[in-house]
Amino acid sequence: MSTPTSAPVSGGRLDASAGTGPAPQFDSGGAWTLNPKVALRPEPFGALLYHFGTRKLSFLKNLTVVDIVSSLGDHATASDALAAAGIGEADRALYVQALGALADSGMIVPRAA
């Protein structure tokens, strides 16, 4: 299994869903989803994420991360999505870090209740 990576082309900690302010702190115990302003395009290497609001482009270079991000809306929490993807405790921190980077860049956002 390769190490999960997401490489945003442009940085910043703006809340991409609102356009201003800090991005929400990632909590794997919370409900998350792909930002509605973001398109996910599968690629042989993983996927491209494009944010239409900020024009940020991110590369997901791990198919497992792509599957987790795609399934976030199907699970009550991000932790549930990680468990459903078969992520064990030994690898969990790496995947939580990858999801945190996506939250920081506004690619994933907290899901409304």
N, CA, C and O atoms as CSV, one atom per row, in Angstrom:
chain,resi,resn,atom,element,x,y,z
A,1,MET,N,N,0.855,-1.172,0.000
A,1,MET,CA,C,0.000,0.000,0.000
A,1,MET,C,C,0.895,1.226,0.000
A,1,MET,O,O,1.864,1.309,0.754
A,2,SER,N,N,0.555,2.168,-0.852
A,2,SER,CA,C,1.347,3.386,-0.896
A,2,SER,C,C,0.870,4.371,0.164
A,2,SER,O,O,-0.247,4.277,0.671
A,3,THR,N,N,1.732,5.299,0.477
A,3,THR,CA,C,1.412,6.324,1.467
A,3,THR,C,C,0.402,7.291,0.882
A,3,THR,O,O,0.560,7.730,-0.258
A,4,PRO,N,N,-0.641,7.635,1.643
A,4,PRO,CA,C,-1.630,8.567,1.105
A,4,PRO,C,C,-1.039,9.961,0.953
A,4,PRO,O,O,-0.348,10.473,1.834
A,5,THR,N,N,-1.337,10.551,-0.191
A,5,THR,CA,C,-0.859,11.909,-0.413
A,5,THR,C,C,-1.934,12.726,-1.085
A,5,THR,O,O,-2.722,12.216,-1.882
A,6,SER,N,N,-1.954,13.958,-0.763
A,6,SER,CA,C,-2.738,14.935,-1.511
A,6,SER,C,C,-1.838,16.142,-1.635
A,6,SER,O,O,-1.276,16.610,-0.645
A,7,ALA,N,N,-1.700,16.640,-2.832
A,7,ALA,CA,C,-0.772,17.732,-3.063
A,7,ALA,C,C,-1.507,18.927,-3.649
A,7,ALA,O,O,-1.634,19.038,-4.868
A,8,PRO,N,N,-1.993,19.821,-2.794
A,8,PRO,CA,C,-2.642,21.012,-3.330
A,8,PRO,C,C,-1.644,21.861,-4.101
A,8,PRO,O,O,-0.508,22.046,-3.666
A,9,VAL,N,N,-2.069,22.369,-5.236
A,9,VAL,CA,C,-1.205,23.205,-6.045
A,9,VAL,C,C,-1.041,24.574,-5.399
A,9,VAL,O,O,0.058,25.129,-5.391
A,10,SER,N,N,-2.121,25.118,-4.860
A,10,SER,CA,C,-2.017,26.393,-4.161
A,10,SER,C,C,-2.401,26.185,-2.709
A,10,SER,O,O,-3.199,25.301,-2.399
A,11,GLY,N,N,-1.844,26.984,-1.819
A,11,GLY,CA,C,-2.056,26.779,-0.388
A,11,GLY,C,C,-3.079,27.722,0.183
A,11,GLY,O,O,-3.941,28.248,-0.521
A,12,GLY,N,N,-2.963,27.924,1.487
A,12,GLY,CA,C,-3.872,28.823,2.176
A,12,GLY,C,C,-4.824,28.056,3.074
A,12,GLY,O,O,-5.079,26.869,2.869
A,13,ARG,N,N,-5.351,28.765,4.084
A,13,ARG,CA,C,-6.270,28.127,5.006
A,13,ARG,C,C,-7.616,28.845,4.979
A,13,ARG,O,O,-8.258,29.035,6.012
A,14,LEU,N,N,-8.025,29.233,3.787
A,14,LEU,CA,C,-9.312,29.886,3.669
A,14,LEU,C,C,-10.405,28.840,3.610
A,14,LEU,O,O,-10.207,27.750,3.072
A,15,ASP,N,N,-11.548,29.172,4.160
A,15,ASP,CA,C,-12.701,28.302,4.061
A,15,ASP,C,C,-13.244,28.442,2.652
A,15,ASP,O,O,-13.879,29.441,2.314
A,16,ALA,N,N,-12.991,27.434,1.835
A,16,ALA,CA,C,-13.369,27.506,0.438
A,16,ALA,C,C,-14.880,27.460,0.260
A,16,ALA,O,O,-15.384,27.878,-0.783
A,17,SER,N,N,-15.606,26.969,1.238
A,17,SER,CA,C,-17.058,26.930,1.097
A,17,SER,C,C,-17.649,28.322,1.259
A,17,SER,O,O,-18.668,28.622,0.638
A,18,ALA,N,N,-17.052,29.170,2.060
A,18,ALA,CA,C,-17.564,30.512,2.286
A,18,ALA,C,C,-16.719,31.570,1.588
A,18,ALA,O,O,-17.212,32.657,1.288
A,19,GLY,N,N,-15.459,31.264,1.329
A,19,GLY,CA,C,-14.585,32.201,0.659
A,19,GLY,C,C,-13.712,33.012,1.595
A,19,GLY,O,O,-12.734,33.609,1.146
A,20,THR,N,N,-14.030,33.056,2.885
A,20,THR,CA,C,-13.222,33.803,3.833
A,20,THR,C,C,-13.158,33.044,5.139
A,20,THR,O,O,-13.945,32.130,5.384
A,21,GLY,N,N,-12.216,33.431,5.969
A,21,GLY,CA,C,-12.100,32.818,7.285
A,21,GLY,C,C,-11.307,31.527,7.255
A,21,GLY,O,O,-11.006,30.992,6.188
A,22,PRO,N,N,-10.975,31.034,8.431
A,22,PRO,CA,C,-10.176,29.808,8.516
A,22,PRO,C,C,-10.995,28.583,8.138
A,22,PRO,O,O,-12.210,28.540,8.333
A,23,ALA,N,N,-10.305,27.593,7.595
A,23,ALA,CA,C,-10.953,26.322,7.268
A,23,ALA,C,C,-11.324,25.609,8.565
A,23,ALA,O,O,-10.642,25.776,9.576
A,24,PRO,N,N,-12.391,24.821,8.549
A,24,PRO,CA,C,-12.762,24.096,9.756
A,24,PRO,C,C,-11.692,23.073,10.126
A,24,PRO,O,O,-11.096,22.444,9.251
A,25,GLN,N,N,-11.456,22.913,11.407
A,25,GLN,CA,C,-10.494,21.926,11.902
A,25,GLN,C,C,-11.027,20.526,11.612
A,25,GLN,O,O,-12.178,20.222,11.926
A,26,PHE,N,N,-10.197,19.676,11.017
A,26,PHE,CA,C,-10.639,18.330,10.688
A,26,PHE,C,C,-10.783,17.489,11.951
A,26,PHE,O,O,-9.872,17.423,12.776
A,27,ASP,N,N,-11.930,16.855,12.089
A,27,ASP,CA,C,-12.225,15.946,13.189
A,27,ASP,C,C,-12.764,14.674,12.571
A,27,ASP,O,O,-13.850,14.679,11.992
A,28,SER,N,N,-12.020,13.581,12.686
A,28,SER,CA,C,-12.446,12.330,12.060
A,28,SER,C,C,-13.729,11.781,12.664
A,28,SER,O,O,-14.360,10.904,12.075
A,29,GLY,N,N,-14.125,12.283,13.831
A,29,GLY,CA,C,-15.375,11.853,14.443
A,29,GLY,C,C,-16.579,12.624,13.929
A,29,GLY,O,O,-17.711,12.358,14.332
A,30,GLY,N,N,-16.334,13.580,13.038
A,30,GLY,CA,C,-17.416,14.377,12.472
A,30,GLY,C,C,-17.837,13.863,11.108
A,30,GLY,O,O,-17.170,13.024,10.503
A,31,ALA,N,N,-18.961,14.388,10.642
A,31,ALA,CA,C,-19.483,14.039,9.320
A,31,ALA,C,C,-18.889,14.997,8.287
A,31,ALA,O,O,-18.991,16.215,8.439
A,32,TRP,N,N,-18.277,14.457,7.251
A,32,TRP,CA,C,-17.619,15.242,6.209
A,32,TRP,C,C,-18.122,14.810,4.844
A,32,TRP,O,O,-18.673,13.720,4.687
A,33,THR,N,N,-17.928,15.672,3.864
A,33,THR,CA,C,-18.296,15.347,2.492
A,33,THR,C,C,-17.415,16.135,1.536
A,33,THR,O,O,-16.771,17.110,1.925
A,34,LEU,N,N,-17.395,15.708,0.299
A,34,LEU,CA,C,-16.702,16.461,-0.731
A,34,LEU,C,C,-17.415,17.802,-0.883
A,34,LEU,O,O,-18.643,17.846,-0.963
A,35,ASN,N,N,-16.664,18.877,-0.922
A,35,ASN,CA,C,-17.240,20.206,-1.074
A,35,ASN,C,C,-18.087,20.216,-2.357
A,35,ASN,O,O,-17.620,19.751,-3.397
A,36,PRO,N,N,-19.326,20.740,-2.302
A,36,PRO,CA,C,-20.153,20.772,-3.507
A,36,PRO,C,C,-19.550,21.602,-4.646
A,36,PRO,O,O,-19.972,21.470,-5.795
A,37,LYS,N,N,-18.575,22.448,-4.337
A,37,LYS,CA,C,-17.904,23.251,-5.357
A,37,LYS,C,C,-16.684,22.536,-5.936
A,37,LYS,O,O,-15.931,23.123,-6.713
A,38,VAL,N,N,-16.488,21.268,-5.559
A,38,VAL,CA,C,-15.311,20.519,-5.986
A,38,VAL,C,C,-15.719,19.364,-6.899
A,38,VAL,O,O,-16.661,18.624,-6.618
A,39,ALA,N,N,-14.981,19.237,-7.994
A,39,ALA,CA,C,-15.156,18.102,-8.900
A,39,ALA,C,C,-14.016,17.123,-8.669
A,39,ALA,O,O,-12.855,17.519,-8.571
A,40,LEU,N,N,-14.352,15.852,-8.584
A,40,LEU,CA,C,-13.360,14.790,-8.436
A,40,LEU,C,C,-13.321,14.040,-9.753
A,40,LEU,O,O,-14.336,13.506,-10.200
A,41,ARG,N,N,-12.138,13.997,-10.384
A,41,ARG,CA,C,-11.979,13.281,-11.647
A,41,ARG,C,C,-10.990,12.139,-11.457
A,41,ARG,O,O,-9.800,12.372,-11.242
A,42,PRO,N,N,-11.482,10.904,-11.535
A,42,PRO,CA,C,-10.572,9.757,-11.412
A,42,PRO,C,C,-9.517,9.763,-12.522
A,42,PRO,O,O,-9.797,10.112,-13.669
A,43,GLU,N,N,-8.320,9.375,-12.155
A,43,GLU,CA,C,-7.187,9.278,-13.077
A,43,GLU,C,C,-6.452,7.982,-12.770
A,43,GLU,O,O,-6.635,7.421,-11.690
A,44,PRO,N,N,-5.624,7.490,-13.691
A,44,PRO,CA,C,-4.878,6.251,-13.423
A,44,PRO,C,C,-4.005,6.327,-12.169
A,44,PRO,O,O,-3.808,5.315,-11.495
A,45,PHE,N,N,-3.479,7.510,-11.847
A,45,PHE,CA,C,-2.615,7.665,-10.679
A,45,PHE,C,C,-3.402,7.882,-9.392
A,45,PHE,O,O,-2.818,7.810,-8.311
A,46,GLY,N,N,-4.698,8.142,-9.466
A,46,GLY,CA,C,-5.530,8.454,-8.310
A,46,GLY,C,C,-6.699,9.312,-8.734
A,46,GLY,O,O,-7.689,8.800,-9.255
A,47,ALA,N,N,-6.595,10.637,-8.514
A,47,ALA,CA,C,-7.665,11.543,-8.940
A,47,ALA,C,C,-7.187,12.985,-8.904
A,47,ALA,O,O,-6.219,13.329,-8.226
A,48,LEU,N,N,-7.892,13.808,-9.651
A,48,LEU,CA,C,-7.729,15.258,-9.594
A,48,LEU,C,C,-8.938,15.830,-8.877
A,48,LEU,O,O,-10.068,15.404,-9.111
A,49,LEU,N,N,-8.697,16.788,-8.010
A,49,LEU,CA,C,-9.771,17.540,-7.371
A,49,LEU,C,C,-9.635,18.977,-7.846
A,49,LEU,O,O,-8.557,19.566,-7.762
A,50,TYR,N,N,-10.727,19.540,-8.345
A,50,TYR,CA,C,-10.706,20.930,-8.781
A,50,TYR,C,C,-11.802,21.682,-8.057
A,50,TYR,O,O,-12.968,21.289,-8.085
A,51,HIS,N,N,-11.408,22.789,-7.394
A,51,HIS,CA,C,-12.359,23.624,-6.671
A,51,HIS,C,C,-12.749,24.789,-7.576
A,51,HIS,O,O,-11.909,25.620,-7.923
A,52,PHE,N,N,-14.024,24.846,-7.957
A,52,PHE,CA,C,-14.489,25.868,-8.879
A,52,PHE,C,C,-14.547,27.253,-8.242
A,52,PHE,O,O,-14.529,28.254,-8.958
A,53,GLY,N,N,-14.615,27.333,-6.922
A,53,GLY,CA,C,-14.650,28.625,-6.240
A,53,GLY,C,C,-13.282,29.257,-6.109
A,53,GLY,O,O,-13.119,30.450,-6.367
A,54,THR,N,N,-12.290,28.465,-5.709
A,54,THR,CA,C,-10.948,28.994,-5.480
A,54,THR,C,C,-9.988,28.718,-6.627
A,54,THR,O,O,-8.896,29.283,-6.683
A,55,ARG,N,N,-10.403,27.846,-7.541
A,55,ARG,CA,C,-9.589,27.411,-8.678
A,55,ARG,C,C,-8.364,26.618,-8.231
A,55,ARG,O,O,-7.368,26.547,-8.951
A,56,LYS,N,N,-8.441,26.022,-7.040
A,56,LYS,CA,C,-7.358,25.163,-6.556
A,56,LYS,C,C,-7.460,23.794,-7.221
A,56,LYS,O,O,-8.552,23.290,-7.483
A,57,LEU,N,N,-6.321,23.221,-7.479
A,57,LEU,CA,C,-6.223,21.894,-8.042
A,57,LEU,C,C,-5.407,21.038,-7.087
A,57,LEU,O,O,-4.313,21.427,-6.677
A,58,SER,N,N,-5.934,19.877,-6.734
A,58,SER,CA,C,-5.206,18.945,-5.877
A,58,SER,C,C,-5.107,17.607,-6.575
A,58,SER,O,O,-6.000,17.211,-7.325
A,59,PHE,N,N,-4.010,16.915,-6.318
A,59,PHE,CA,C,-3.800,15.588,-6.864
A,59,PHE,C,C,-3.878,14.579,-5.723
A,59,PHE,O,O,-3.188,14.718,-4.712
A,60,LEU,N,N,-4.711,13.578,-5.888
A,60,LEU,CA,C,-4.747,12.467,-4.936
A,60,LEU,C,C,-3.997,11.321,-5.596
A,60,LEU,O,O,-4.401,10.817,-6.643
A,61,LYS,N,N,-2.907,10.921,-4.972
A,61,LYS,CA,C,-2.028,9.927,-5.577
A,61,LYS,C,C,-2.172,8.561,-4.922
A,61,LYS,O,O,-1.262,7.735,-4.991
A,62,ASN,N,N,-3.301,8.327,-4.296
A,62,ASN,CA,C,-3.538,7.072,-3.609
A,62,ASN,C,C,-4.994,6.685,-3.834
A,62,ASN,O,O,-5.902,7.426,-3.458
A,63,LEU,N,N,-5.216,5.530,-4.444
A,63,LEU,CA,C,-6.578,5.104,-4.778
A,63,LEU,C,C,-7.435,4.894,-3.539
A,63,LEU,O,O,-8.650,5.080,-3.592
A,64,THR,N,N,-6.823,4.510,-2.429
A,64,THR,CA,C,-7.584,4.332,-1.201
A,64,THR,C,C,-8.106,5.675,-0.696
A,64,THR,O,O,-9.242,5.759,-0.228
A,65,VAL,N,N,-7.296,6.717,-0.783
A,65,VAL,CA,C,-7.745,8.057,-0.382
A,65,VAL,C,C,-8.891,8.494,-1.295
A,65,VAL,O,O,-9.867,9.075,-0.822
A,66,VAL,N,N,-8.785,8.225,-2.579
A,66,VAL,CA,C,-9.855,8.562,-3.519
A,66,VAL,C,C,-11.152,7.882,-3.092
A,66,VAL,O,O,-12.207,8.515,-3.055
A,67,ASP,N,N,-11.071,6.589,-2.768
A,67,ASP,CA,C,-12.258,5.849,-2.335
A,67,ASP,C,C,-12.838,6.423,-1.045
A,67,ASP,O,O,-14.056,6.533,-0.905
A,68,ILE,N,N,-11.976,6.786,-0.110
A,68,ILE,CA,C,-12.444,7.352,1.163
A,68,ILE,C,C,-13.132,8.687,0.926
A,68,ILE,O,O,-14.228,8.920,1.436
A,69,VAL,N,N,-12.503,9.560,0.162
A,69,VAL,CA,C,-13.083,10.874,-0.117
A,69,VAL,C,C,-14.421,10.714,-0.835
A,69,VAL,O,O,-15.384,11.415,-0.525
A,70,SER,N,N,-14.478,9.802,-1.781
A,70,SER,CA,C,-15.713,9.569,-2.524
A,70,SER,C,C,-16.830,9.035,-1.645
A,70,SER,O,O,-18.007,9.269,-1.921
A,71,SER,N,N,-16.469,8.320,-0.592
A,71,SER,CA,C,-17.483,7.678,0.250
A,71,SER,C,C,-17.816,8.452,1.520
A,71,SER,O,O,-18.662,8.008,2.296
A,72,LEU,N,N,-17.178,9.590,1.756
A,72,LEU,CA,C,-17.409,10.335,2.999
A,72,LEU,C,C,-18.898,10.611,3.231
A,72,LEU,O,O,-19.376,10.480,4.357
A,73,GLY,N,N,-19.624,10.984,2.203
A,73,GLY,CA,C,-21.039,11.292,2.334
A,73,GLY,C,C,-21.913,10.093,2.643
A,73,GLY,O,O,-23.066,10.249,3.045
A,74,ASP,N,N,-21.371,8.892,2.458
A,74,ASP,CA,C,-22.125,7.662,2.709
A,74,ASP,C,C,-21.979,7.160,4.136
A,74,ASP,O,O,-22.627,6.184,4.515
A,75,HIS,N,N,-21.140,7.809,4.932
A,75,HIS,CA,C,-20.849,7.351,6.285
A,75,HIS,C,C,-21.170,8.433,7.302
A,75,HIS,O,O,-21.089,9.625,7.004
A,76,ALA,N,N,-21.531,8.012,8.492
A,76,ALA,CA,C,-21.891,8.951,9.560
A,76,ALA,C,C,-20.699,9.824,9.962
A,76,ALA,O,O,-20.876,10.996,10.297
A,77,THR,N,N,-19.505,9.267,9.929
A,77,THR,CA,C,-18.296,10.009,10.303
A,77,THR,C,C,-17.156,9.644,9.367
A,77,THR,O,O,-17.213,8.639,8.658
A,78,ALA,N,N,-16.123,10.472,9.373
A,78,ALA,CA,C,-14.921,10.150,8.603
A,78,ALA,C,C,-14.276,8.876,9.140
A,78,ALA,O,O,-13.724,8.090,8.370
A,79,SER,N,N,-14.340,8.668,10.449
A,79,SER,CA,C,-13.802,7.434,11.037
A,79,SER,C,C,-14.506,6.206,10.479
A,79,SER,O,O,-13.874,5.181,10.223
A,80,ASP,N,N,-15.814,6.315,10.293
A,80,ASP,CA,C,-16.568,5.204,9.700
A,80,ASP,C,C,-16.126,4.956,8.256
A,80,ASP,O,O,-16.043,3.806,7.825
A,81,ALA,N,N,-15.844,6.017,7.513
A,81,ALA,CA,C,-15.368,5.869,6.137
A,81,ALA,C,C,-13.994,5.195,6.113
A,81,ALA,O,O,-13.721,4.361,5.250
A,82,LEU,N,N,-13.131,5.562,7.067
A,82,LEU,CA,C,-11.814,4.925,7.161
A,82,LEU,C,C,-11.958,3.441,7.477
A,82,LEU,O,O,-11.283,2.605,6.877
A,83,ALA,N,N,-12.831,3.120,8.412
A,83,ALA,CA,C,-13.046,1.711,8.785
A,83,ALA,C,C,-13.609,0.920,7.615
A,83,ALA,O,O,-13.197,-0.215,7.376
A,84,ALA,N,N,-14.545,1.510,6.888
A,84,ALA,CA,C,-15.145,0.825,5.741
A,84,ALA,C,C,-14.114,0.564,4.644
A,84,ALA,O,O,-14.233,-0.403,3.891
A,85,ALA,N,N,-13.101,1.431,4.556
A,85,ALA,CA,C,-12.031,1.249,3.571
A,85,ALA,C,C,-10.975,0.257,4.053
A,85,ALA,O,O,-10.022,-0.034,3.332
A,86,GLY,N,N,-11.141,-0.261,5.271
A,86,GLY,CA,C,-10.201,-1.243,5.796
A,86,GLY,C,C,-8.933,-0.640,6.372
A,86,GLY,O,O,-7.913,-1.324,6.465
A,87,ILE,N,N,-8.976,0.624,6.759
A,87,ILE,CA,C,-7.799,1.284,7.327
A,87,ILE,C,C,-7.665,0.880,8.790
A,87,ILE,O,O,-8.551,1.153,9.600
A,88,GLY,N,N,-6.565,0.236,9.120
A,88,GLY,CA,C,-6.306,-0.207,10.487
A,88,GLY,C,C,-5.614,0.876,11.298
A,88,GLY,O,O,-5.211,1.912,10.769
A,89,GLU,N,N,-5.488,0.619,12.573
A,89,GLU,CA,C,-4.866,1.591,13.487
A,89,GLU,C,C,-3.441,1.952,13.076
A,89,GLU,O,O,-3.016,3.092,13.262
A,90,ALA,N,N,-2.702,0.998,12.523
A,90,ALA,CA,C,-1.309,1.266,12.151
A,90,ALA,C,C,-1.203,2.327,11.058
A,90,ALA,O,O,-0.229,3.080,11.025
A,91,ASP,N,N,-2.194,2.397,10.162
A,91,ASP,CA,C,-2.157,3.343,9.044
A,91,ASP,C,C,-3.093,4.530,9.224
A,91,ASP,O,O,-3.069,5.466,8.424
A,92,ARG,N,N,-3.899,4.501,10.246
A,92,ARG,CA,C,-4.959,5.504,10.430
A,92,ARG,C,C,-4.424,6.943,10.451
A,92,ARG,O,O,-5.006,7.820,9.813
A,93,ALA,N,N,-3.342,7.195,11.164
A,93,ALA,CA,C,-2.814,8.559,11.292
A,93,ALA,C,C,-2.447,9.154,9.935
A,93,ALA,O,O,-2.662,10.345,9.707
A,94,LEU,N,N,-1.898,8.348,9.036
A,94,LEU,CA,C,-1.537,8.838,7.705
A,94,LEU,C,C,-2.772,9.279,6.927
A,94,LEU,O,O,-2.751,10.307,6.250
A,95,TYR,N,N,-3.840,8.504,7.024
A,95,TYR,CA,C,-5.061,8.832,6.296
A,95,TYR,C,C,-5.791,10.014,6.931
A,95,TYR,O,O,-6.375,10.835,6.224
A,96,VAL,N,N,-5.763,10.102,8.241
A,96,VAL,CA,C,-6.360,11.260,8.917
A,96,VAL,C,C,-5.594,12.526,8.517
A,96,VAL,O,O,-6.201,13.575,8.303
A,97,GLN,N,N,-4.279,12.431,8.419
A,97,GLN,CA,C,-3.466,13.567,7.988
A,97,GLN,C,C,-3.833,13.984,6.564
A,97,GLN,O,O,-3.944,15.177,6.282
A,98,ALA,N,N,-4.022,13.017,5.668
A,98,ALA,CA,C,-4.400,13.327,4.285
A,98,ALA,C,C,-5.765,14.000,4.235
A,98,ALA,O,O,-5.951,14.967,3.497
A,99,LEU,N,N,-6.724,13.498,5.016
A,99,LEU,CA,C,-8.047,14.118,5.062
A,99,LEU,C,C,-7.980,15.512,5.680
A,99,LEU,O,O,-8.700,16.418,5.259
A,100,GLY,N,N,-7.122,15.679,6.671
A,100,GLY,CA,C,-6.931,16.993,7.280
A,100,GLY,C,C,-6.402,18.007,6.275
A,100,GLY,O,O,-6.831,19.161,6.272
A,101,ALA,N,N,-5.478,17.586,5.425
A,101,ALA,CA,C,-4.953,18.480,4.390
A,101,ALA,C,C,-6.051,18.865,3.401
A,101,ALA,O,O,-6.104,20.004,2.936
A,102,LEU,N,N,-6.918,17.918,3.085
A,102,LEU,CA,C,-8.032,18.220,2.179
A,102,LEU,C,C,-9.037,19.165,2.837
A,102,LEU,O,O,-9.615,20.021,2.166
A,103,ALA,N,N,-9.247,19.014,4.137
A,103,ALA,CA,C,-10.136,19.932,4.862
A,103,ALA,C,C,-9.515,21.325,4.912
A,103,ALA,O,O,-10.214,22.322,4.728
A,104,ASP,N,N,-8.200,21.400,5.162
A,104,ASP,CA,C,-7.508,22.693,5.217
A,104,ASP,C,C,-7.617,23.452,3.895
A,104,ASP,O,O,-7.695,24.681,3.880
A,105,SER,N,N,-7.622,22.721,2.801
A,105,SER,CA,C,-7.692,23.370,1.484
A,105,SER,C,C,-9.127,23.556,1.002
A,105,SER,O,O,-9.346,24.074,-0.093
A,106,GLY,N,N,-10.103,23.142,1.801
A,106,GLY,CA,C,-11.501,23.332,1.445
A,106,GLY,C,C,-12.052,22.316,0.468
A,106,GLY,O,O,-13.161,22.486,-0.040
A,107,MET,N,N,-11.300,21.260,0.192
A,107,MET,CA,C,-11.775,20.238,-0.732
A,107,MET,C,C,-12.863,19.362,-0.111
A,107,MET,O,O,-13.792,18.931,-0.794
A,108,ILE,N,N,-12.735,19.106,1.188
A,108,ILE,CA,C,-13.806,18.440,1.913
A,108,ILE,C,C,-14.296,19.407,2.989
A,108,ILE,O,O,-13.532,20.220,3.510
A,109,VAL,N,N,-15.570,19.303,3.307
A,109,VAL,CA,C,-16.183,20.234,4.257
A,109,VAL,C,C,-17.072,19.448,5.226
A,109,VAL,O,O,-17.526,18.349,4.908
A,110,PRO,N,N,-17.315,20.021,6.408
A,110,PRO,CA,C,-18.250,19.368,7.326
A,110,PRO,C,C,-19.618,19.246,6.670
A,110,PRO,O,O,-20.080,20.157,5.983
A,111,ARG,N,N,-20.248,18.117,6.894
A,111,ARG,CA,C,-21.568,17.861,6.316
A,111,ARG,C,C,-22.643,18.395,7.251
A,111,ARG,O,O,-22.597,18.187,8.464
A,112,ALA,N,N,-23.594,19.075,6.672
A,112,ALA,CA,C,-24.712,19.602,7.468
A,112,ALA,C,C,-25.551,18.446,8.006
A,112,ALA,O,O,-25.718,17.420,7.346
A,113,ALA,N,N,-26.069,18.630,9.202
A,113,ALA,CA,C,-26.853,17.568,9.844
A,113,ALA,C,C,-28.186,17.355,9.191
A,113,ALA,O,O,-28.955,16.496,9.622
